[in-house]
Amino acid sequence: MSACYPESRSVSSNTSFRVLGYKLYKTKIEVLFMGLLLMAILALSCVSTSIFKRQNQTLAQSYVQTIK
């Protein structure tokens, strides 16, 4: 069996699997952080939208009271 798979090939094959595994792990981490970043942006967008709506309602109510 050692004639078919010399030690040098086994080591390089094992190393290439480690490199591929590391790249896959790194990609997963990057995708996770990008997902978290997008979720944070969405949350901030929702919060800012609700704040602006409240401010607009307050301004509109004060404007209506001034007209009356």
BATIMI-978877 format. One record per atom (N, C-alpha, C): x, y, z; atom name; residue in three letters; residue number from 1. Coordinates in nm, 4 decimals. Example, Ala and Ser with C-alpha at 12.3 -4.5 7.8 and 13.67 -1.06 7.14 Angstrom:
BEGIN
<node><u>1.3190</u><v>-0.5690</v><w>0.7800</w><atom>N</atom><res>ALA</res><n>1</n></node>
<node><u>1.2300</u><v>-0.4500</v><w>0.7800</w><atom>CA</atom><res>ALA</res><n>1</n></node>
<node><u>1.3200</u><v>-0.3300</v><w>0.7800</w><atom>C</atom><res>ALA</res><n>1</n></node>
<node><u>1.2850</u><v>-0.2250</v><w>0.7080</w><atom>N</atom><res>SER</res><n>2</n></node>
<node><u>1.3670</u><v>-0.1060</v><w>0.7140</w><atom>CA</atom><res>SER</res><n>2</n></node>
<node><u>1.2900</u><v>0.0030</v><w>0.7870</w><atom>C</atom><res>SER</res><n>2</n></node>
//
This chain:
BEGIN
<node><u>0.0814</u><v>-0.1179</v><w>0.0000</w><atom>N</atom><res>MET</res><n>1</n></node>
<node><u>0.0000</u><v>0.0000</v><w>0.0000</w><atom>CA</atom><res>MET</res><n>1</n></node>
<node><u>0.0865</u><v>0.1253</v><w>0.0000</w><atom>C</atom><res>MET</res><n>1</n></node>
<node><u>0.2041</u><v>0.1193</v><w>0.0595</w><atom>N</atom><res>SER</res><n>2</n></node>
<node><u>0.2916</u><v>0.2351</v><w>0.0620</w><atom>CA</atom><res>SER</res><n>2</n></node>
<node><u>0.3435</u><v>0.2677</v><w>-0.0776</w><atom>C</atom><res>SER</res><n>2</n></node>
<node><u>0.3423</u><v>0.1700</v><w>-0.1690</w><atom>N</atom><res>ALA</res><n>3</n></node>
<node><u>0.3866</u><v>0.1973</v><w>-0.3048</w><atom>CA</atom><res>ALA</res><n>3</n></node>
<node><u>0.2852</u><v>0.2855</v><w>-0.3771</w><atom>C</atom><res>ALA</res><n>3</n></node>
<node><u>0.1580</u><v>0.2699</v><w>-0.3458</w><atom>N</atom><res>CYS</res><n>4</n></node>
<node><u>0.0543</u><v>0.3501</v><w>-0.4109</w><atom>CA</atom><res>CYS</res><n>4</n></node>
<node><u>0.0444</u><v>0.4904</v><w>-0.3509</w><atom>C</atom><res>CYS</res><n>4</n></node>
<node><u>0.0648</u><v>0.4974</v><w>-0.2210</w><atom>N</atom><res>TYR</res><n>5</n></node>
<node><u>0.0516</u><v>0.6265</v><w>-0.1525</w><atom>CA</atom><res>TYR</res><n>5</n></node>
<node><u>0.1785</u><v>0.6553</v><w>-0.0741</w><atom>C</atom><res>TYR</res><n>5</n></node>
<node><u>0.2747</u><v>0.7179</v><w>-0.1358</w><atom>N</atom><res>PRO</res><n>6</n></node>
<node><u>0.3980</u><v>0.7495</v><w>-0.0629</w><atom>CA</atom><res>PRO</res><n>6</n></node>
<node><u>0.3696</u><v>0.8515</v><w>0.0475</w><atom>C</atom><res>PRO</res><n>6</n></node>
<node><u>0.4586</u><v>0.8556</v><w>0.1446</w><atom>N</atom><res>GLU</res><n>7</n></node>
<node><u>0.4415</u><v>0.9440</v><w>0.2601</w><atom>CA</atom><res>GLU</res><n>7</n></node>
<node><u>0.4314</u><v>1.0907</v><w>0.2193</w><atom>C</atom><res>GLU</res><n>7</n></node>
<node><u>0.5097</u><v>1.1325</v><w>0.1224</w><atom>N</atom><res>SER</res><n>8</n></node>
<node><u>0.5072</u><v>1.2735</v><w>0.0825</w><atom>CA</atom><res>SER</res><n>8</n></node>
<node><u>0.3698</u><v>1.3121</v><w>0.0281</w><atom>C</atom><res>SER</res><n>8</n></node>
<node><u>0.3067</u><v>1.2227</v><w>-0.0451</w><atom>N</atom><res>ARG</res><n>9</n></node>
<node><u>0.1733</u><v>1.2523</v><w>-0.0982</w><atom>CA</atom><res>ARG</res><n>9</n></node>
<node><u>0.0717</u><v>1.2581</v><w>0.0152</w><atom>C</atom><res>ARG</res><n>9</n></node>
<node><u>0.0856</u><v>1.1708</v><w>0.1127</w><atom>N</atom><res>SER</res><n>10</n></node>
<node><u>-0.0068</u><v>1.1699</v><w>0.2258</w><atom>CA</atom><res>SER</res><n>10</n></node>
<node><u>0.0042</u><v>1.2996</v><w>0.3055</w><atom>C</atom><res>SER</res><n>10</n></node>
<node><u>0.1247</u><v>1.3465</v><w>0.3253</w><atom>N</atom><res>VAL</res><n>11</n></node>
<node><u>0.1451</u><v>1.4695</v><w>0.4005</w><atom>CA</atom><res>VAL</res><n>11</n></node>
<node><u>0.0903</u><v>1.5886</v><w>0.3231</w><atom>C</atom><res>VAL</res><n>11</n></node>
<node><u>0.1186</u><v>1.5970</v><w>0.1938</w><atom>N</atom><res>SER</res><n>12</n></node>
<node><u>0.0691</u><v>1.7095</v><w>0.1153</w><atom>CA</atom><res>SER</res><n>12</n></node>
<node><u>-0.0828</u><v>1.7053</v><w>0.1046</w><atom>C</atom><res>SER</res><n>12</n></node>
<node><u>-0.1390</u><v>1.5854</v><w>0.0937</w><atom>N</atom><res>SER</res><n>13</n></node>
<node><u>-0.2840</u><v>1.5727</v><w>0.0877</w><atom>CA</atom><res>SER</res><n>13</n></node>
<node><u>-0.3460</u><v>1.6184</v><w>0.2199</w><atom>C</atom><res>SER</res><n>13</n></node>
<node><u>-0.2860</u><v>1.5779</v><w>0.3312</w><atom>N</atom><res>ASN</res><n>14</n></node>
<node><u>-0.3350</u><v>1.6175</v><w>0.4621</w><atom>CA</atom><res>ASN</res><n>14</n></node>
<node><u>-0.3234</u><v>1.7688</v><w>0.4790</w><atom>C</atom><res>ASN</res><n>14</n></node>
<node><u>-0.2135</u><v>1.8247</v><w>0.4319</w><atom>N</atom><res>THR</res><n>15</n></node>
<node><u>-0.1926</u><v>1.9692</v><w>0.4412</w><atom>CA</atom><res>THR</res><n>15</n></node>
<node><u>-0.2949</u><v>2.0438</v><w>0.3564</w><atom>C</atom><res>THR</res><n>15</n></node>
<node><u>-0.3219</u><v>1.9930</v><w>0.2365</w><atom>N</atom><res>SER</res><n>16</n></node>
<node><u>-0.4201</u><v>2.0607</v><w>0.1512</w><atom>CA</atom><res>SER</res><n>16</n></node>
<node><u>-0.5588</u><v>2.0555</v><w>0.2133</w><atom>C</atom><res>SER</res><n>16</n></node>
<node><u>-0.5922</u><v>1.9449</v><w>0.2816</w><atom>N</atom><res>PHE</res><n>17</n></node>
<node><u>-0.7210</u><v>1.9378</v><w>0.3502</w><atom>CA</atom><res>PHE</res><n>17</n></node>
<node><u>-0.7259</u><v>2.0389</v><w>0.4644</w><atom>C</atom><res>PHE</res><n>17</n></node>
<node><u>-0.6140</u><v>2.0562</v><w>0.5327</w><atom>N</atom><res>ARG</res><n>18</n></node>
<node><u>-0.6109</u><v>2.1550</v><w>0.6412</w><atom>CA</atom><res>ARG</res><n>18</n></node>
<node><u>-0.6278</u><v>2.2955</v><w>0.5865</w><atom>C</atom><res>ARG</res><n>18</n></node>
<node><u>-0.5621</u><v>2.3237</v><w>0.4744</w><atom>N</atom><res>VAL</res><n>19</n></node>
<node><u>-0.5728</u><v>2.4563</v><w>0.4132</w><atom>CA</atom><res>VAL</res><n>19</n></node>
<node><u>-0.7161</u><v>2.4800</v><w>0.3672</w><atom>C</atom><res>VAL</res><n>19</n></node>
<node><u>-0.7767</u><v>2.3812</v><w>0.3040</w><atom>N</atom><res>LEU</res><n>20</n></node>
<node><u>-0.9152</u><v>2.3953</v><w>0.2594</w><atom>CA</atom><res>LEU</res><n>20</n></node>
<node><u>-1.0086</u><v>2.4119</v><w>0.3781</w><atom>C</atom><res>LEU</res><n>20</n></node>
<node><u>-0.9828</u><v>2.3356</v><w>0.4833</w><atom>N</atom><res>GLY</res><n>21</n></node>
<node><u>-1.0644</u><v>2.3476</v><w>0.6040</w><atom>CA</atom><res>GLY</res><n>21</n></node>
<node><u>-1.0531</u><v>2.4847</v><w>0.6658</w><atom>C</atom><res>GLY</res><n>21</n></node>
<node><u>-0.9315</u><v>2.5374</v><w>0.6704</w><atom>N</atom><res>TYR</res><n>22</n></node>
<node><u>-0.9103</u><v>2.6715</v><w>0.7256</w><atom>CA</atom><res>TYR</res><n>22</n></node>
<node><u>-0.9800</u><v>2.7770</v><w>0.6410</w><atom>C</atom><res>TYR</res><n>22</n></node>
<node><u>-0.9702</u><v>2.7640</v><w>0.5077</w><atom>N</atom><res>LYS</res><n>23</n></node>
<node><u>-1.0360</u><v>2.8604</v><w>0.4193</w><atom>CA</atom><res>LYS</res><n>23</n></node>
<node><u>-1.1873</u><v>2.8552</v><w>0.4369</w><atom>C</atom><res>LYS</res><n>23</n></node>
<node><u>-1.2415</u><v>2.7346</v><w>0.4508</w><atom>N</atom><res>LEU</res><n>24</n></node>
<node><u>-1.3847</u><v>2.7198</v><w>0.4718</w><atom>CA</atom><res>LEU</res><n>24</n></node>
<node><u>-1.4251</u><v>2.7818</v><w>0.6052</w><atom>C</atom><res>LEU</res><n>24</n></node>
<node><u>-1.3465</u><v>2.7591</v><w>0.7092</w><atom>N</atom><res>TYR</res><n>25</n></node>
<node><u>-1.3729</u><v>2.8160</v><w>0.8417</w><atom>CA</atom><res>TYR</res><n>25</n></node>
<node><u>-1.3675</u><v>2.9683</v><w>0.8352</w><atom>C</atom><res>TYR</res><n>25</n></node>
<node><u>-1.2666</u><v>3.0209</v><w>0.7667</w><atom>N</atom><res>LYS</res><n>26</n></node>
<node><u>-1.2507</u><v>3.1659</v><w>0.7544</w><atom>CA</atom><res>LYS</res><n>26</n></node>
<node><u>-1.3686</u><v>3.2251</v><w>0.6777</w><atom>C</atom><res>LYS</res><n>26</n></node>
<node><u>-1.4129</u><v>3.1576</v><w>0.5732</w><atom>N</atom><res>THR</res><n>27</n></node>
<node><u>-1.5269</u><v>3.2044</v><w>0.4950</w><atom>CA</atom><res>THR</res><n>27</n></node>
<node><u>-1.6530</u><v>3.2046</v><w>0.5795</w><atom>C</atom><res>THR</res><n>27</n></node>
<node><u>-1.6722</u><v>3.1001</v><w>0.6592</w><atom>N</atom><res>LYS</res><n>28</n></node>
<node><u>-1.7906</u><v>3.0943</v><w>0.7451</w><atom>CA</atom><res>LYS</res><n>28</n></node>
<node><u>-1.7907</u><v>3.2082</v><w>0.8452</w><atom>C</atom><res>LYS</res><n>28</n></node>
<node><u>-1.6746</u><v>3.2384</v><w>0.9031</w><atom>N</atom><res>ILE</res><n>29</n></node>
<node><u>-1.6647</u><v>3.3478</v><w>0.9993</w><atom>CA</atom><res>ILE</res><n>29</n></node>
<node><u>-1.6956</u><v>3.4811</v><w>0.9310</w><atom>C</atom><res>ILE</res><n>29</n></node>
<node><u>-1.6423</u><v>3.5014</v><w>0.8110</w><atom>N</atom><res>GLU</res><n>30</n></node>
<node><u>-1.6681</u><v>3.6259</v><w>0.7386</w><atom>CA</atom><res>GLU</res><n>30</n></node>
<node><u>-1.8160</u><v>3.6404</v><w>0.7058</w><atom>C</atom><res>GLU</res><n>30</n></node>
<node><u>-1.8790</u><v>3.5319</v><w>0.6635</w><atom>N</atom><res>VAL</res><n>31</n></node>
<node><u>-2.0221</u><v>3.5362</v><w>0.6317</w><atom>CA</atom><res>VAL</res><n>31</n></node>
<node><u>-2.1028</u><v>3.5637</v><w>0.7583</w><atom>C</atom><res>VAL</res><n>31</n></node>
<node><u>-2.0622</u><v>3.5054</v><w>0.8700</w><atom>N</atom><res>LEU</res><n>32</n></node>
<node><u>-2.1308</u><v>3.5292</v><w>0.9968</w><atom>CA</atom><res>LEU</res><n>32</n></node>
<node><u>-2.1224</u><v>3.6762</v><w>1.0351</w><atom>C</atom><res>LEU</res><n>32</n></node>
<node><u>-2.0046</u><v>3.7352</v><w>1.0259</w><atom>N</atom><res>PHE</res><n>33</n></node>
<node><u>-1.9888</u><v>3.8763</v><w>1.0598</w><atom>CA</atom><res>PHE</res><n>33</n></node>
<node><u>-2.0657</u><v>3.9660</v><w>0.9639</w><atom>C</atom><res>PHE</res><n>33</n></node>
<node><u>-2.0674</u><v>3.9319</v><w>0.8362</w><atom>N</atom><res>MET</res><n>34</n></node>
<node><u>-2.1442</u><v>4.0116</v><w>0.7404</w><atom>CA</atom><res>MET</res><n>34</n></node>
<node><u>-2.2934</u><v>4.0034</v><w>0.7719</w><atom>C</atom><res>MET</res><n>34</n></node>
<node><u>-2.3403</u><v>3.8855</v><w>0.8076</w><atom>N</atom><res>GLY</res><n>35</n></node>
<node><u>-2.4809</u><v>3.8697</v><w>0.8455</w><atom>CA</atom><res>GLY</res><n>35</n></node>
<node><u>-2.5149</u><v>3.9512</v><w>0.9692</w><atom>C</atom><res>GLY</res><n>35</n></node>
<node><u>-2.4265</u><v>3.9466</v><w>1.0691</w><atom>N</atom><res>LEU</res><n>36</n></node>
<node><u>-2.4494</u><v>4.0254</v><w>1.1899</w><atom>CA</atom><res>LEU</res><n>36</n></node>
<node><u>-2.4486</u><v>4.1748</v><w>1.1600</w><atom>C</atom><res>LEU</res><n>36</n></node>
<node><u>-2.3584</u><v>4.2174</v><w>1.0732</w><atom>N</atom><res>LEU</res><n>37</n></node>
<node><u>-2.3525</u><v>4.3574</v><w>1.0349</w><atom>CA</atom><res>LEU</res><n>37</n></node>
<node><u>-2.4814</u><v>4.4001</v><w>0.9644</w><atom>C</atom><res>LEU</res><n>37</n></node>
<node><u>-2.5296</u><v>4.3177</v><w>0.8739</w><atom>N</atom><res>LEU</res><n>38</n></node>
<node><u>-2.6539</u><v>4.3507</v><w>0.8035</w><atom>CA</atom><res>LEU</res><n>38</n></node>
<node><u>-2.7726</u><v>4.3549</v><w>0.8986</w><atom>C</atom><res>LEU</res><n>38</n></node>
<node><u>-2.7774</u><v>4.2628</v><w>0.9947</w><atom>N</atom><res>MET</res><n>39</n></node>
<node><u>-2.8863</u><v>4.2638</v><w>1.0924</w><atom>CA</atom><res>MET</res><n>39</n></node>
<node><u>-2.8791</u><v>4.3885</v><w>1.1804</w><atom>C</atom><res>MET</res><n>39</n></node>
<node><u>-2.7587</u><v>4.4312</v><w>1.2169</w><atom>N</atom><res>ALA</res><n>40</n></node>
<node><u>-2.7431</u><v>4.5526</v><w>1.2973</w><atom>CA</atom><res>ALA</res><n>40</n></node>
<node><u>-2.7882</u><v>4.6753</v><w>1.2182</w><atom>C</atom><res>ALA</res><n>40</n></node>
<node><u>-2.7538</u><v>4.6808</v><w>1.0906</w><atom>N</atom><res>ILE</res><n>41</n></node>
<node><u>-2.7973</u><v>4.7927</v><w>1.0067</w><atom>CA</atom><res>ILE</res><n>41</n></node>
<node><u>-2.9490</u><v>4.7949</v><w>0.9946</w><atom>C</atom><res>ILE</res><n>41</n></node>
<node><u>-3.0092</u><v>4.6784</v><w>0.9778</w><atom>N</atom><res>LEU</res><n>42</n></node>
<node><u>-3.1551</u><v>4.6707</v><w>0.9688</w><atom>CA</atom><res>LEU</res><n>42</n></node>
<node><u>-3.2201</u><v>4.7160</v><w>1.0989</w><atom>C</atom><res>LEU</res><n>42</n></node>
<node><u>-3.1651</u><v>4.6738</v><w>1.2123</w><atom>N</atom><res>ALA</res><n>43</n></node>
<node><u>-3.2197</u><v>4.7141</v><w>1.3418</w><atom>CA</atom><res>ALA</res><n>43</n></node>
<node><u>-3.2081</u><v>4.8643</v><w>1.3614</w><atom>C</atom><res>ALA</res><n>43</n></node>
<node><u>-3.0925</u><v>4.9215</v><w>1.3285</w><atom>N</atom><res>LEU</res><n>44</n></node>
<node><u>-3.0758</u><v>5.0666</v><w>1.3403</w><atom>CA</atom><res>LEU</res><n>44</n></node>
<node><u>-3.1707</u><v>5.1421</v><w>1.2472</w><atom>C</atom><res>LEU</res><n>44</n></node>
<node><u>-3.1930</u><v>5.0871</v><w>1.1312</w><atom>N</atom><res>SER</res><n>45</n></node>
<node><u>-3.2858</u><v>5.1500</v><w>1.0371</w><atom>CA</atom><res>SER</res><n>45</n></node>
<node><u>-3.4272</u><v>5.1512</v><w>1.0945</w><atom>C</atom><res>SER</res><n>45</n></node>
<node><u>-3.4693</u><v>5.0401</v><w>1.1528</w><atom>N</atom><res>CYS</res><n>46</n></node>
<node><u>-3.6032</u><v>5.0336</v><w>1.2121</w><atom>CA</atom><res>CYS</res><n>46</n></node>
<node><u>-3.6169</u><v>5.1306</v><w>1.3286</w><atom>C</atom><res>CYS</res><n>46</n></node>
<node><u>-3.5146</u><v>5.1361</v><w>1.4128</w><atom>N</atom><res>VAL</res><n>47</n></node>
<node><u>-3.5182</u><v>5.2266</v><w>1.5282</w><atom>CA</atom><res>VAL</res><n>47</n></node>
<node><u>-3.5218</u><v>5.3718</v><w>1.4823</w><atom>C</atom><res>VAL</res><n>47</n></node>
<node><u>-3.4381</u><v>5.4064</v><w>1.3878</w><atom>N</atom><res>SER</res><n>48</n></node>
<node><u>-3.4358</u><v>5.5461</v><w>1.3414</w><atom>CA</atom><res>SER</res><n>48</n></node>
<node><u>-3.5665</u><v>5.5828</v><w>1.2728</w><atom>C</atom><res>SER</res><n>48</n></node>
<node><u>-3.6250</u><v>5.4900</v><w>1.1992</w><atom>N</atom><res>THR</res><n>49</n></node>
<node><u>-3.7530</u><v>5.5172</v><w>1.1333</w><atom>CA</atom><res>THR</res><n>49</n></node>
<node><u>-3.8612</u><v>5.5446</v><w>1.2363</w><atom>C</atom><res>THR</res><n>49</n></node>
<node><u>-3.8658</u><v>5.4636</v><w>1.3415</w><atom>N</atom><res>SER</res><n>50</n></node>
<node><u>-3.9689</u><v>5.4852</v><w>1.4434</w><atom>CA</atom><res>SER</res><n>50</n></node>
<node><u>-3.9458</u><v>5.6170</v><w>1.5169</w><atom>C</atom><res>SER</res><n>50</n></node>
<node><u>-3.8206</u><v>5.6540</v><w>1.5412</w><atom>N</atom><res>ILE</res><n>51</n></node>
<node><u>-3.7915</u><v>5.7822</v><w>1.6074</w><atom>CA</atom><res>ILE</res><n>51</n></node>
<node><u>-3.8365</u><v>5.8981</v><w>1.5195</w><atom>C</atom><res>ILE</res><n>51</n></node>
<node><u>-3.8061</u><v>5.8923</v><w>1.3901</w><atom>N</atom><res>PHE</res><n>52</n></node>
<node><u>-3.8468</u><v>6.0003</v><w>1.3003</w><atom>CA</atom><res>PHE</res><n>52</n></node>
<node><u>-3.9984</u><v>6.0083</v><w>1.2880</w><atom>C</atom><res>PHE</res><n>52</n></node>
<node><u>-4.0660</u><v>5.8946</v><w>1.2888</w><atom>N</atom><res>LYS</res><n>53</n></node>
<node><u>-4.2126</u><v>5.8978</v><w>1.2829</w><atom>CA</atom><res>LYS</res><n>53</n></node>
<node><u>-4.2695</u><v>5.9662</v><w>1.4063</w><atom>C</atom><res>LYS</res><n>53</n></node>
<node><u>-4.2129</u><v>5.9351</v><w>1.5236</w><atom>N</atom><res>ARG</res><n>54</n></node>
<node><u>-4.2608</u><v>5.9992</v><w>1.6472</w><atom>CA</atom><res>ARG</res><n>54</n></node>
<node><u>-4.2368</u><v>6.1486</v><w>1.6427</w><atom>C</atom><res>ARG</res><n>54</n></node>
<node><u>-4.1203</u><v>6.1903</v><w>1.5955</w><atom>N</atom><res>GLN</res><n>55</n></node>
<node><u>-4.0895</u><v>6.3328</v><w>1.5881</w><atom>CA</atom><res>GLN</res><n>55</n></node>
<node><u>-4.1835</u><v>6.4034</v><w>1.4911</w><atom>C</atom><res>GLN</res><n>55</n></node>
<node><u>-4.2135</u><v>6.3378</v><w>1.3789</w><atom>N</atom><res>ASN</res><n>56</n></node>
<node><u>-4.3046</u><v>6.3974</v><w>1.2813</w><atom>CA</atom><res>ASN</res><n>56</n></node>
<node><u>-4.4449</u><v>6.4085</v><w>1.3389</w><atom>C</atom><res>ASN</res><n>56</n></node>
<node><u>-4.4894</u><v>6.3080</v><w>1.4144</w><atom>N</atom><res>GLN</res><n>57</n></node>
<node><u>-4.6211</u><v>6.3136</v><w>1.4763</w><atom>CA</atom><res>GLN</res><n>57</n></node>
<node><u>-4.6271</u><v>6.4254</v><w>1.5794</w><atom>C</atom><res>GLN</res><n>57</n></node>
<node><u>-4.5202</u><v>6.4403</v><w>1.6575</w><atom>N</atom><res>THR</res><n>58</n></node>
<node><u>-4.5148</u><v>6.5473</v><w>1.7573</w><atom>CA</atom><res>THR</res><n>58</n></node>
<node><u>-4.5186</u><v>6.6842</v><w>1.6907</w><atom>C</atom><res>THR</res><n>58</n></node>
<node><u>-4.4406</u><v>6.6987</v><w>1.5836</w><atom>N</atom><res>LEU</res><n>59</n></node>
<node><u>-4.4419</u><v>6.8251</v><w>1.5111</w><atom>CA</atom><res>LEU</res><n>59</n></node>
<node><u>-4.5788</u><v>6.8525</v><w>1.4507</w><atom>C</atom><res>LEU</res><n>59</n></node>
<node><u>-4.6406</u><v>6.7498</v><w>1.3962</w><atom>N</atom><res>ALA</res><n>60</n></node>
<node><u>-4.7727</u><v>6.7671</v><w>1.3347</w><atom>CA</atom><res>ALA</res><n>60</n></node>
<node><u>-4.8754</u><v>6.8040</v><w>1.4409</w><atom>C</atom><res>ALA</res><n>60</n></node>
<node><u>-4.8699</u><v>6.7410</v><w>1.5586</w><atom>N</atom><res>GLN</res><n>61</n></node>
<node><u>-4.9655</u><v>6.7726</v><w>1.6650</w><atom>CA</atom><res>GLN</res><n>61</n></node>
<node><u>-4.9472</u><v>6.9158</v><w>1.7132</w><atom>C</atom><res>GLN</res><n>61</n></node>
<node><u>-4.8245</u><v>6.9599</v><w>1.7296</w><atom>N</atom><res>SER</res><n>62</n></node>
<node><u>-4.8011</u><v>7.0977</v><w>1.7743</w><atom>CA</atom><res>SER</res><n>62</n></node>
<node><u>-4.8462</u><v>7.1962</v><w>1.6674</w><atom>C</atom><res>SER</res><n>62</n></node>
<node><u>-4.8312</u><v>7.1616</v><w>1.5403</w><atom>N</atom><res>TYR</res><n>63</n></node>
<node><u>-4.8737</u><v>7.2483</v><w>1.4321</w><atom>CA</atom><res>TYR</res><n>63</n></node>
<node><u>-5.0260</u><v>7.2598</v><w>1.4302</w><atom>C</atom><res>TYR</res><n>63</n></node>
<node><u>-5.0937</u><v>7.1456</v><w>1.4519</w><atom>N</atom><res>VAL</res><n>64</n></node>
<node><u>-5.2395</u><v>7.1461</v><w>1.4526</w><atom>CA</atom><res>VAL</res><n>64</n></node>
<node><u>-5.2905</u><v>7.2275</v><w>1.5708</w><atom>C</atom><res>VAL</res><n>64</n></node>
<node><u>-5.2281</u><v>7.2152</v><w>1.6874</w><atom>N</atom><res>GLN</res><n>65</n></node>
<node><u>-5.2693</u><v>7.2918</v><w>1.8055</w><atom>CA</atom><res>GLN</res><n>65</n></node>
<node><u>-5.2478</u><v>7.4408</v><w>1.7836</w><atom>C</atom><res>GLN</res><n>65</n></node>
<node><u>-5.1439</u><v>7.4765</v><w>1.7125</w><atom>N</atom><res>THR</res><n>66</n></node>
<node><u>-5.1163</u><v>7.6175</v><w>1.6852</w><atom>CA</atom><res>THR</res><n>66</n></node>
<node><u>-5.2237</u><v>7.6739</v><w>1.5936</w><atom>C</atom><res>THR</res><n>66</n></node>
<node><u>-5.2686</u><v>7.5977</v><w>1.4949</w><atom>N</atom><res>ILE</res><n>67</n></node>
<node><u>-5.3705</u><v>7.6436</v><w>1.4007</w><atom>CA</atom><res>ILE</res><n>67</n></node>
<node><u>-5.5038</u><v>7.6611</v><w>1.4721</w><atom>C</atom><res>ILE</res><n>67</n></node>
<node><u>-5.5385</u><v>7.5689</v><w>1.5618</w><atom>N</atom><res>LYS</res><n>68</n></node>
<node><u>-5.6671</u><v>7.5780</v><w>1.6343</w><atom>CA</atom><res>LYS</res><n>68</n></node>
<node><u>-5.6649</u><v>7.7026</v><w>1.7178</w><atom>C</atom><res>LYS</res><n>68</n></node>
//
